[in-house]
Amino acid sequence: MVKLAKKIALGFLIYLVFLVVLFPASMAVKLAPLPSNVTISGVSGTIWAGSIDMLSVQKRQVEMITWDLNVLSLLTGTVKADVVIGSRASAVNGKGTIAYSMSGLDASGLRFEAPSSFLLGRTNLPFRTKINGDLSVLVDTFEQGLPWCEQLSGKLFLNQVNVTNQFGKYPLGDIALGLACLDGKVELTTDEKLNGLGLDGTIVLADQKMVQVNAKIREVNTQPDDLKKALSFLGKKDSQGYYPITYQGRLPI
């Protein structure tokens, strides 16, 4: 009788293990309390290794998402997965390792690419501004903190950027920025070697979506003509020919 009870218990344990391992991802999505602005469709696979055909967040759509969960990470109280979004032929694509624990969100080896239309959505920018171009983000390491980060190392590339507004046309080209964490704030830095605009300075993303810009710009041959004409509106240039760029306000998105 005792041997029979042990066999039943062992069989039940094995059943539970297989139940968890093979638990459908579609069922997990149905049970999850998703926000009203999030829509998910075409879910397949299991919670350990599955895929989503389409994910929509605030009318921004991402297609072909796959994940592979690291089971051993669960032993340390961390949910860790390798995630892939789309393919290199997709307008929105990326890949990386993402982890979540009681201390927050971590990411490593992260790459994400998207057009400006995906990032801005239907946001109405000042002065009837329109922005076209692509964005590429490469994050070596990220650790969530307050207000934004504890650690951050990576690069941000703005590719073939074109800005038009009521004042003119500004084909800004390619701009590269470094990503870092400064006292919990996200800091983006660039200099003249990383852009063709004669631009040097920093952008800091602080709490409550506040942005602080502290930069300078001088006239160079690679600047768009409309930008050269607009430089004098920034104020008086210094002895080295730089005009100041300072701004503090809330992100428009």
N, C-alpha and C positions, 0 to 999 in steps of 0.2 A: 504493500500500500504506500509506504514511504517512497519507494523507487518510482512508483507511478506518479505520485505528487511532484517529485523532482522533475520528471520528464514533462509533465504538464506545465510546470513553472518555467522550465527552460524553453519549451515550445512557445509559451506566451511571451517570454522575453524576446525571443527571436522574431516573433510576429510584430512586436512593438518597434524593434529596430528597423525592420523592413518597412513598416508603416511610416516611420519618420523619414527614412532615406528616400522612399518613393512617394512622399506626400506631394500631390500635384501643385505646381506653382499657381495654376489657375484658381484652385480652391483657396490658396493663401491670399491671393489678390482679392477674392470675393469677401473673405473674412476681415481683411485689413480696413481700418477706418480712414479711407483716403479723403483728402480735402475735396471740396466741391469743384475746385478749379483744375483737378487732375483727372485725366481720362486715360484708361489703359485698355488695349484690345489686342487680340491675337496672342494670348499667353499659352506657352507650351513648356514641357519638361517638368522638372521637379524644383523644389526650393533650393536644392543643392546645385543643380546645373540646368538652366532653363533659358527661355528667350521670350521677348516681347516684340510683336510686330510694330506697334505704335504706342508712343507715350506722348500725351499732350499736357503741357503745364502752362496755364495762363495763355492759351491759344498759340503757344510755341510747340511745334511738333518735332519729335525725334523718332526715327524708325530703326528697326533691326538692332535691338539691344539684347546682348547675351551675357550671362554671368556664370562663373564657376566658383562655388563657395569653398573656402579652405576649412575643412572639418576640424583639423587640429587646433585652429585658432580659437574655436569655441571653448576649449579647455582652459583658456586664459580669460574667458569672459569677453572675447572680442569677436565680432562678426566681420570677417575679412573675405573679400571676393575679387577676382580678376574680372573686369567689366570691359566689354567691347561695344561701341556704338557705331552702327553703320559700317562702311568700308571707305577706303581712300577715295573712291569714286563718288561717295555721298557728299552732299552739300554740308551736312552736319555729321561729323564723325569724331571718334576718339577712342582711347583705350587707357587703361591704368589699373592700379591696385587700390581699392578703397576699403577702409576699415572703420568700424564704429564700435565704440566701447563707452563705458560710463564717463570717461574723460572727454568724449566728443568724437569728431570726425578726423580721420587721417587719410592722406593720399600720398602715393609715391609712383614714380614713373608715369605720370599722367600727361596725356596729349589730348588736346581738344581743338577742333577747327570748326568754324561756322561763319556764314556771311553776316554782314552788318544788319541785314533785314531780320535775321533770327534774333539777334541780341536786342535790337531796338524795338521790335514789334511795331505797334501802332503809336508809339510815343511821339507826341508833338514837340519838336525841339524849337527853341527860340529863333526868331528872325527867319522863319520859314526854312530852316536848315534841313538839307537832305544829305545823308551820308551813304556812300557806296564803298564797298571794299570787303575784305575778308580778315578774320582774326584767327591767329594760331596761338595757343597757350601750351607751354611746356613747363610742367611742374616736377622738379626733382623730389622735393619733400614738402608736405604741408601738414601742420598739426593745429587743430582748432583751438582757439583761445578767446579771450575777451579784449576788445569787442569782436575781433575777427580771427586773430591767429596767435599761436605760441611760437611756431616756426614756419618759415616759408622761404623757398629757394626755387627760382625758375626764371623764365623769360616770356615776354609777351610780344608778338609780332603783329603789326597792323600792315596788311598787304594791299598795295594798289588802292590807297584811300583817295576818294574824290569827295570834296565837300562843296556844296553849292548853297547859297542863301541870297537874301535880298541885296547883299553888298557885292557879290561877285562869285567867281568860280575858283576853286582852290584844289588843283590836283596835287595832293601832298605826297603821293608815292608810298614808299615803304618806310615804316618807322619801327624800330626795335626798342624795347624797354626791359630793364631788369626788374625782377620781382623779389621783394624781401619783406620781412616782418620787423616793424619798429614800434616797440612798446605796445604790442597788440594790434597795431594798425598796419594795413597793407600799404607798402611804399613801392611806387613805380618810378624808375629813374631812366633818363636818357641823356645823351650828349651828342655833339655834332658828328661824331664818328658813327653813330647809330641811326642817323637820319640825314636827309638832304635839305633840311630847313634852317640850318644855323641855330638849332634849338638845343638848350641845355637846361636841365632842371628836374624837379620832382613833383609827383602827384601823390597825395596821401589820402587814402580812404579811411575816415575815422568813424566813430560811433554815429548811429542814427542816419547813416548814408550821407554824412557830411564829407565834402571833398575840399581839400586844401591844395592849391597850386602855387608853387614858388619856382619860377623859371625865368629865363632870359632868352632873347632871340636877336640875331643880327642879320643884316641883309647878305645873302650869298647868291651866286649865279644860278644855283639849282632851284631857287624858290619860284613859285608861280608869280606872274606879274601882278595879279590882284593882291597877293599877299604882300609884295614889296610896297605897293601903294598904301596898304593899310597899316604898315608898321608904325608910322608917325602917330597914329591914334592911341598907341599904347603909352605914350608919354615921352619924356626926354631920354635920349640915349646917353649911356655913360661914356667914359673916355676910350673904351675899347669898342664902341659902336653897338653895344647891346641895349635893347629895349626891355623894360621889365614886364613880366607877366605874373600877376598875382590875382588869386581868386579864392573865395571861400563861400561855399553854398551847398545845397542839397543836390544829390544826383537826380537828373530829370527822369530816371527810369526806376 
